[in-house]
Amino acid sequence: MLRPTAVHAEAVCMYQILVEFDNGEKKIFNVEPYIKGEWYGKLRVFEYFKRVSTDGFTVVWPDGQDICPDELYESGQSIEENQEGQKWN
């Protein structure tokens, strides 16, 4: 089975992105643990963070920061898992 790839992404709040995959699933992914060092540190600026997009494979930012699509899919929280009315933080 081929792994799902990211077809749409948007920042939903500080350090969290909503990712839609080519299999129709949507997941929330917390980027904060990956924001380390100078290069990924640019993601701490929310104006830059919310410029997230997809390249047909994974999520990317304008200066080339990206996250492995396997990590997005495996570690992301399915939208259905949050049907209890919880807020993303």
Buried (B, 14 or more C-beta within 10 A) or exposed (E): EEEBBBBEBEBBBEBBBBBBBBEEBBBBBBBEEBBEEEEBEBBEEEEBBBBBEBEEEBBBBEEEBBBBBEEBBEEBBEBEEEEEEEEEE
